[in-house]
Amino acid sequence: MISEINRWSTGWVNYFGYGYPRVAFRAIHSYIVERLTNHLQRRSQRAYRPPEGKTFYAHVHDLGLRRL
């Protein structure tokens, strides 16, 4: 799923990357991280926790999510 999101976001960045899109990219990246975190927590009946000493944000990036 993360590879598909990376592919989609790379295409989106290439298409809409002209001008000064930093604020929009930051908002979209935050939304993607939030949705992936919700997905990880929802996919099992047990509570999903990131590894000890890591935040969900860092854990999602360790799984392979690229920053916009």
N, C-alpha and C positions, 0 to 999 in steps of 0.2 A: 504494500500500500504506500509506503514512504517513497519507493522509487517512482511510482505513478505520480505522486504529489510533486516530487522533484522535477519530473519531466514536464508536468503541467505548468509549474511555477516558472521554470526556465523559459518556456515559450511565452508565457504571459509577460515576463520581465523584458524579453527581447522585443515584444510587440509594443508594450506601453512604456519602455524605458527612456523615452525622449523627454527632455525638460528636467523638472526637479521633482521626481516622484518619490522621494525618500519618505515623506510622511505617509503616503498611501501604502508603500511597500512595508513599512513598519506595522501599520494597522493590519494588513493582510497576513503578515507573518505571525503576529500575535494571535489572530483568529485561527490560523492553521495549527499553532501549538496548542491552543485551548481545545480545539476539536479533537486533536490526536490524544491529548490527555484524557478527555472525556471518553473517547473510544477505548483506551487502555483500561480505564476504571470500570467501564460497562461490560466489557467482553467476558467477564468471569463472574461467578457468584461470590468469589472472595475479593476482598479489597486489594487493588493493585497498588503497590508502593514501589517507588524508584529505589535503586540500590542505596545503601547506607551512605549518608553524607552528600547525596546529590539531589538537586531539585528536579522537578518534572521537565523544566525547560532544558537543563543540561542533559538529562537522560534522553529526551526526544532527539537532541542533536547527536548524541552518541549512537543512537540507532540509525543515523544517516540522513536526517533532515538537513537540507542546505538552507542557508540564510538568503533571503531575497536581497 
